[in-house]
């Protein structure tokens, strides 16, 4: 899911949450959960309902912090990677594992 400016919130069971991403796979769910918990957020995971057992299991990732907006935190350079660097949009979207990215490297790839 690309970064959007919208602040999506709602409820999971009886808990008010800010939705991070919906209908994502297990690898993405695990990445976001670890990254957000590393940054001090309480993360709630909800399994999406499947139409059949053959379909892959998808998840919704949310946090209990009602003012958290991924776009603001990433472009505001407030989130940190596991080795202490600032999370870039490319790192958040898992397009790179480079934890010390420079914006000009990304611009040169386009």
Buried (B, 14 or more C-beta within 10 A) or exposed (E): BEBEEEBBBEEBEEEEBBBBBBEBEEEBBBBBBEBBEEBEBEBBEBEEEEEEEEEEEBBBBBBBBEEBBBBEBBBEEEBBBEEEBBBBBBBBEEEBEBBEBEEEEBEEEE
